[in-house]
Amino acid sequence: MSHPSNAFDANNAQIHVEHDRKRRQFVIRLNGSHDRAVLLYEYVGKKTVDLQHTEVPDAYRGRGIAKHLAKAAMDFVVEEDLKAHLTCWYIQKYVKENPQPQYFEHIYQ
């Protein structure tokens, strides 16, 4: 019997990012819902967020999961017309690799 986490492939699976506004986090449930990948943020001003930290369980690393969290967070920043501090190194990397003009308008450089 194959172990479910080995069968998980971010490119084939439907990745669904949930935005939990109350807890200020983006969540992807993995493997049913036992495991979760999360991106945490805080409001540091009325229209300013700090994208603080992205966490993917070890077993799921290297499968492009964090990319979905980063995209959801940046889309949120753009849609809500917020300014973002990119404290999280992964989001800094994501923005460098996906240099959308609308991202740069919303980032504190």
N, CA and C atoms as an extended XYZ file, in Angstrom:
327
Properties=species:S:1:pos:R:3:atomname:S:1:resname:S:1:resid:I:1 pbc="F F F"
N         0.848       -1.188        0.000 N   MET     1
C         0.000        0.000        0.000 CA  MET     1
C         0.890        1.247        0.000 C   MET     1
N         0.629        2.160       -0.904 N   SER     2
C         1.510        3.331       -0.986 CA  SER     2
C         1.146        4.333        0.106 C   SER     2
N         2.160        5.021        0.589 N   HIS     3
C         1.960        6.030        1.618 CA  HIS     3
C         1.376        7.278        0.964 C   HIS     3
N         0.277        7.829        1.529 N   PRO     4
C        -0.403        8.936        0.845 CA  PRO     4
C         0.494       10.131        0.552 C   PRO     4
N         1.427       10.447        1.462 N   SER     5
C         2.216       11.651        1.216 CA  SER     5
C         3.126       11.476        0.003 C   SER     5
N         3.528       10.250       -0.291 N   ASN     6
C         4.370       10.016       -1.468 CA  ASN     6
C         3.587       10.237       -2.749 C   ASN     6
N         2.285       10.011       -2.667 N   ALA     7
C         1.457       10.133       -3.857 CA  ALA     7
C         1.081       11.592       -4.126 C   ALA     7
N         1.315       12.450       -3.154 N   PHE     8
C         0.900       13.850       -3.303 CA  PHE     8
C         1.826       14.570       -4.264 C   PHE     8
N         1.242       15.157       -5.273 N   ASP     9
C         2.042       15.894       -6.248 CA  ASP     9
C         1.353       17.232       -6.518 C   ASP     9
N         2.012       18.308       -6.151 N   ALA    10
C         1.408       19.636       -6.248 CA  ALA    10
C         1.037       20.001       -7.684 C   ALA    10
N         1.719       19.406       -8.646 N   ASN    11
C         1.427       19.767      -10.032 CA  ASN    11
C         0.168       19.068      -10.545 C   ASN    11
N        -0.097       17.886      -10.023 N   ASN    12
C        -1.274       17.151      -10.486 CA  ASN    12
C        -2.468       17.363       -9.578 C   ASN    12
N        -2.201       17.516       -8.295 N   ALA    13
C        -3.296       17.660       -7.343 CA  ALA    13
C        -3.926       19.034       -7.496 C   ALA    13
N        -5.196       19.115       -7.158 N   GLN    14
C        -5.854       20.413       -7.114 CA  GLN    14
C        -5.410       21.075       -5.814 C   GLN    14
N        -4.644       22.110       -5.930 N   ILE    15
C        -4.191       22.810       -4.735 CA  ILE    15
C        -5.214       23.890       -4.420 C   ILE    15
N        -5.768       23.812       -3.238 N   HIS    16
C        -6.762       24.804       -2.834 CA  HIS    16
C        -6.211       25.587       -1.652 C   HIS    16
N        -6.031       26.881       -1.871 N   VAL    17
C        -5.520       27.734       -0.800 CA  VAL    17
C        -6.704       28.387       -0.099 C   VAL    17
N        -6.780       28.198        1.216 N   GLU    18
C        -7.827       28.859        1.994 CA  GLU    18
C        -7.228       30.078        2.661 C   GLU    18
N        -8.009       31.154        2.696 N   HIS    19
C        -7.555       32.366        3.385 CA  HIS    19
C        -8.338       32.485        4.689 C   HIS    19
N        -7.647       32.310        5.793 N   ASP    20
C        -8.261       32.443        7.111 CA  ASP    20
C        -7.960       33.853        7.615 C   ASP    20
N        -8.890       34.755        7.351 N   ARG    21
C        -8.657       36.179        7.673 CA  ARG    21
C        -8.585       36.416        9.180 C   ARG    21
N        -9.351       35.633        9.927 N   LYS    22
C        -9.341       35.794       11.388 CA  LYS    22
C        -7.968       35.493       11.958 C   LYS    22
N        -7.381       34.389       11.495 N   ARG    23
C        -6.052       34.003       12.007 CA  ARG    23
C        -4.928       34.628       11.195 C   ARG    23
N        -5.288       35.352       10.155 N   ARG    24
C        -4.320       35.989        9.269 CA  ARG    24
C        -3.322       34.976        8.725 C   ARG    24
N        -3.877       34.014        8.001 N   GLN    25
C        -2.999       33.020        7.374 CA  GLN    25
C        -3.656       32.422        6.141 C   GLN    25
N        -2.799       31.985        5.239 N   PHE    26
C        -3.235       31.227        4.069 CA  PHE    26
C        -2.874       29.781        4.359 C   PHE    26
N        -3.791       28.869        4.048 N   VAL    27
C        -3.598       27.466        4.418 CA  VAL    27
C        -3.866       26.565        3.226 C   VAL    27
N        -2.999       25.561        3.061 N   ILE    28
C        -3.282       24.465        2.128 CA  ILE    28
C        -3.330       23.192        2.961 C   ILE    28
N        -4.464       22.505        2.887 N   ARG    29
C        -4.573       21.230        3.608 CA  ARG    29
C        -3.975       20.136        2.741 C   ARG    29
N        -3.116       19.356        3.335 N   LEU    30
C        -2.421       18.301        2.593 CA  LEU    30
C        -2.877       16.954        3.124 C   LEU    30
N        -2.963       15.970        2.252 N   ASN    31
C        -3.211       14.624        2.738 CA  ASN    31
C        -4.475       14.597        3.586 C   ASN    31
N        -5.612       14.973        3.003 N   GLY    32
C        -6.841       15.057        3.780 CA  GLY    32
C        -6.805       16.371        4.519 C   GLY    32
N        -6.415       16.339        5.778 N   SER    33
C        -6.204       17.614        6.472 CA  SER    33
C        -5.275       17.436        7.659 C   SER    33
N        -4.602       16.281        7.705 N   HIS    34
C        -3.689       16.035        8.828 CA  HIS    34
C        -2.537       17.022        8.772 C   HIS    34
N        -2.042       17.288        7.586 N   ASP    35
C        -0.896       18.181        7.425 CA  ASP    35
C        -1.365       19.471        6.780 C   ASP    35
N        -0.715       20.548        7.152 N   ARG    36
C        -1.075       21.846        6.574 CA  ARG    36
C         0.188       22.624        6.218 C   ARG    36
N         0.118       23.296        5.090 N   ALA    37
C         1.150       24.278        4.743 CA  ALA    37
C         0.516       25.637        5.032 C   ALA    37
N         1.270       26.543        5.650 N   VAL    38
C         0.694       27.841        6.011 CA  VAL    38
C         1.613       29.002        5.642 C   VAL    38
N         0.995       30.132        5.386 N   LEU    39
C         1.722       31.381        5.229 CA  LEU    39
C         1.082       32.354        6.219 C   LEU    39
N         1.897       32.910        7.091 N   LEU    40
C         1.391       33.794        8.138 CA  LEU    40
C         1.671       35.247        7.800 C   LEU    40
N         0.707       36.102        8.109 N   TYR    41
C         0.925       37.538        7.920 CA  TYR    41
C         0.296       38.299        9.081 C   TYR    41
N         0.689       39.548        9.222 N   GLU    42
C         0.110       40.427       10.245 CA  GLU    42
C        -0.188       41.773        9.601 C   GLU    42
N        -1.219       42.418       10.079 N   TYR    43
C        -1.427       43.819        9.710 CA  TYR    43
C        -0.524       44.662       10.599 C   TYR    43
N         0.298       45.504        9.988 N   VAL    44
C         1.174       46.374       10.769 CA  VAL    44
C         0.745       47.834       10.596 C   VAL    44
N        -0.334       48.023        9.864 N   GLY    45
C        -0.929       49.342        9.653 CA  GLY    45
C        -2.307       49.094        9.080 C   GLY    45
N        -3.052       50.152        8.840 N   LYS    46
C        -4.415       49.976        8.340 CA  LYS    46
C        -4.409       49.268        6.978 C   LYS    46
N        -3.492       49.664        6.108 N   LYS    47
C        -3.430       49.078        4.759 CA  LYS    47
C        -2.064       48.449        4.495 C   LYS    47
N        -1.410       48.010        5.559 N   THR    48
C        -0.064       47.460        5.417 CA  THR    48
C         0.022       46.101        6.086 C   THR    48
N         0.525       45.119        5.342 N   VAL    49
C         0.711       43.788        5.915 CA  VAL    49
C         2.190       43.412        5.880 C   VAL    49
N         2.537       42.560        6.808 N   ASP    50
C         3.876       41.984        6.833 CA  ASP    50
C         3.701       40.498        6.538 C   ASP    50
N         4.200       40.056        5.387 N   LEU    51
C         4.146       38.630        5.035 CA  LEU    51
C         5.324       37.980        5.741 C   LEU    51
N         5.028       37.268        6.833 N   GLN    52
C         6.064       36.921        7.786 CA  GLN    52
C         6.755       35.593        7.554 C   GLN    52
N         5.972       34.573        7.252 N   HIS    53
C         6.561       33.241        7.353 CA  HIS    53
C         5.759       32.232        6.541 C   HIS    53
N         6.453       31.383        5.829 N   THR    54
C         5.817       30.304        5.078 CA  THR    54
C         6.336       28.986        5.633 C   THR    54
N         5.439       28.066        5.864 N   GLU    55
C         5.848       26.791        6.456 CA  GLU    55
C         5.193       25.623        5.715 C   GLU    55
N         6.028       24.738        5.201 N   VAL    56
C         5.538       23.533        4.526 CA  VAL    56
C         6.144       22.347        5.267 C   VAL    56
N         5.328       21.340        5.637 N   PRO    57
C         5.883       20.181        6.339 CA  PRO    57
C         7.000       19.524        5.527 C   PRO    57
N         8.003       19.019        6.230 N   ASP    58
C         9.177       18.418        5.575 CA  ASP    58
C         8.813       17.448        4.461 C   ASP    58
N         7.834       16.608        4.710 N   ALA    59
C         7.486       15.555        3.750 CA  ALA    59
C         6.974       16.118        2.427 C   ALA    59
N         6.576       17.391        2.442 N   TYR    60
C         5.972       17.980        1.242 CA  TYR    60
C         6.852       19.032        0.591 C   TYR    60
N         8.052       19.202        1.103 N   ARG    61
C         8.925       20.253        0.555 CA  ARG    61
C         9.369       19.925       -0.866 C   ARG    61
N         9.710       20.958       -1.603 N   GLY    62
C        10.245       20.762       -2.947 CA  GLY    62
C         9.211       20.367       -3.973 C   GLY    62
N         7.943       20.570       -3.648 N   ARG    63
C         6.894       20.180       -4.601 CA  ARG    63
C         6.084       21.364       -5.096 C   ARG    63
N         6.605       22.556       -4.869 N   GLY    64
C         5.919       23.742       -5.389 CA  GLY    64
C         4.717       24.184       -4.577 C   GLY    64
N         4.579       23.680       -3.360 N   ILE    65
C         3.406       24.022       -2.548 CA  ILE    65
C         3.497       25.454       -2.035 C   ILE    65
N         4.667       25.850       -1.574 N   ALA    66
C         4.836       27.205       -1.032 CA  ALA    66
C         4.524       28.258       -2.089 C   ALA    66
N         4.793       27.906       -3.343 N   LYS    67
C         4.528       28.831       -4.447 CA  LYS    67
C         3.050       29.225       -4.490 C   LYS    67
N         2.173       28.250       -4.239 N   HIS    68
C         0.730       28.536       -4.245 CA  HIS    68
C         0.362       29.478       -3.105 C   HIS    68
N         0.996       29.302       -1.952 N   LEU    69
C         0.747       30.187       -0.807 CA  LEU    69
C         1.230       31.605       -1.122 C   LEU    69
N         2.440       31.687       -1.695 N   ALA    70
C         3.009       32.997       -2.017 CA  ALA    70
C         2.139       33.729       -3.035 C   ALA    70
N         1.669       33.009       -4.047 N   LYS    71
C         0.826       33.624       -5.071 CA  LYS    71
C        -0.472       34.122       -4.446 C   LYS    71
N        -1.090       33.309       -3.609 N   ALA    72
C        -2.352       33.702       -2.965 CA  ALA    72
C        -2.147       34.953       -2.114 C   ALA    72
N        -1.032       34.994       -1.388 N   ALA    73
C        -0.764       36.142       -0.519 CA  ALA    73
C        -0.536       37.403       -1.345 C   ALA    73
N         0.240       37.292       -2.418 N   MET    74
C         0.516       38.460       -3.246 CA  MET    74
C        -0.745       38.919       -3.985 C   MET    74
N        -1.561       37.961       -4.425 N   ASP    75
C        -2.826       38.326       -5.088 CA  ASP    75
C        -3.735       39.084       -4.114 C   ASP    75
N        -3.754       38.617       -2.868 N   PHE    76
C        -4.542       39.267       -1.815 CA  PHE    76
C        -4.066       40.714       -1.609 C   PHE    76
N        -2.757       40.899       -1.527 N   VAL    77
C        -2.176       42.229       -1.328 CA  VAL    77
C        -2.592       43.166       -2.470 C   VAL    77
N        -2.526       42.643       -3.700 N   VAL    78
C        -2.879       43.452       -4.875 CA  VAL    78
C        -4.383       43.753       -4.887 C   VAL    78
N        -5.207       42.703       -4.678 N   GLU    79
C        -6.664       42.875       -4.752 CA  GLU    79
C        -7.177       43.837       -3.684 C   GLU    79
N        -6.596       43.774       -2.497 N   GLU    80
C        -7.066       44.620       -1.391 CA  GLU    80
C        -6.342       45.973       -1.389 C   GLU    80
N        -5.480       46.162       -2.374 N   ASP    81
C        -4.694       47.391       -2.502 CA  ASP    81
C        -3.936       47.714       -1.210 C   ASP    81
N        -3.201       46.732       -0.721 N   LEU    82
C        -2.395       46.880        0.483 CA  LEU    82
C        -0.942       47.121        0.101 C   LEU    82
N        -0.151       47.492        1.087 N   LYS    83
C         1.302       47.531        0.918 CA  LYS    83
C         1.862       46.373        1.731 C   LYS    83
N         2.896       45.741        1.225 N   ALA    84
C         3.432       44.571        1.920 CA  ALA    84
C         4.912       44.718        2.241 C   ALA    84
N         5.252       44.330        3.452 N   HIS    85
C         6.647       44.098        3.825 CA  HIS    85
C         6.889       42.606        3.610 C   HIS    85
N         7.949       42.266        2.899 N   LEU    86
C         8.239       40.851        2.645 CA  LEU    86
C         9.302       40.367        3.625 C   LEU    86
N         8.873       40.022        4.823 N   THR    87
C         9.806       39.515        5.822 CA  THR    87
C        10.220       38.089        5.470 C   THR    87
N         9.280       37.342        4.910 N   CYS    88
C         9.531       35.936        4.586 CA  CYS    88
C        10.468       35.823        3.376 C   CYS    88
N        11.577       35.131        3.543 N   TRP    89
C        12.555       35.002        2.450 CA  TRP    89
C        11.935       34.302        1.244 C   TRP    89
N        11.014       33.380        1.496 N   TYR    90
C        10.450       32.637        0.369 CA  TYR    90
C         9.625       33.566       -0.527 C   TYR    90
N         8.885       34.464        0.077 N   ILE    91
C         8.073       35.383       -0.734 CA  ILE    91
C         8.967       36.345       -1.504 C   ILE    91
N        10.065       36.765       -0.898 N   GLN    92
C        11.035       37.598       -1.616 CA  GLN    92
C        11.507       36.866       -2.867 C   GLN    92
N        11.810       35.577       -2.696 N   LYS    93
C        12.287       34.748       -3.806 CA  LYS    93
C        11.178       34.590       -4.856 C   LYS    93
N         9.958       34.352       -4.390 N   TYR    94
C         8.825       34.165       -5.303 CA  TYR    94
C         8.631       35.412       -6.182 C   TYR    94
N         8.686       36.582       -5.556 N   VAL    95
C         8.471       37.824       -6.302 CA  VAL    95
C         9.596       38.052       -7.311 C   VAL    95
N        10.828       37.692       -6.919 N   LYS    96
C        11.959       37.805       -7.861 CA  LYS    96
C        11.747       36.904       -9.068 C   LYS    96
N        11.232       35.702       -8.816 N   GLU    97
C        11.042       34.734       -9.901 CA  GLU    97
C         9.774       34.996      -10.702 C   GLU    97
N         8.850       35.761      -10.144 N   ASN    98
C         7.584       36.082      -10.814 CA  ASN    98
C         7.383       37.596      -10.766 C   ASN    98
N         8.218       38.323      -11.514 N   PRO    99
C         8.231       39.783      -11.362 CA  PRO    99
C         7.028       40.464      -12.010 C   PRO    99
N         5.874       40.355      -11.371 N   GLN   100
C         4.665       41.012      -11.881 CA  GLN   100
C         4.718       42.502      -11.515 C   GLN   100
N         4.462       43.386      -12.489 N   PRO   101
C         4.499       44.823      -12.186 CA  PRO   101
C         3.568       45.186      -11.026 C   PRO   101
N         2.388       44.532      -10.983 N   GLN   102
C         1.441       44.897       -9.918 CA  GLN   102
C         1.970       44.505       -8.538 C   GLN   102
N         2.852       43.495       -8.474 N   TYR   103
C         3.451       43.144       -7.186 CA  TYR   103
C         4.339       44.287       -6.684 C   TYR   103
N         5.164       44.796       -7.592 N   PHE   104
C         6.142       45.795       -7.174 CA  PHE   104
C         5.482       47.082       -6.705 C   PHE   104
N         4.304       47.380       -7.262 N   GLU   105
C         3.575       48.572       -6.834 CA  GLU   105
C         3.113       48.435       -5.381 C   GLU   105
N         3.047       47.221       -4.889 N   HIS   106
C         2.469       46.975       -3.567 CA  HIS   106
C         3.490       46.507       -2.540 C   HIS   106
N         4.754       46.604       -2.895 N   ILE   107
C         5.806       46.132       -1.980 CA  ILE   107
C         6.633       47.302       -1.497 C   ILE   107
N         6.935       47.289       -0.201 N   TYR   108
C         7.923       48.246        0.320 CA  TYR   108
C         9.288       47.757       -0.084 C   TYR   108
N         9.981       48.520       -0.910 N   GLN   109
C        11.297       48.094       -1.379 CA  GLN   109
C        12.360       48.479       -0.372 C   GLN   109
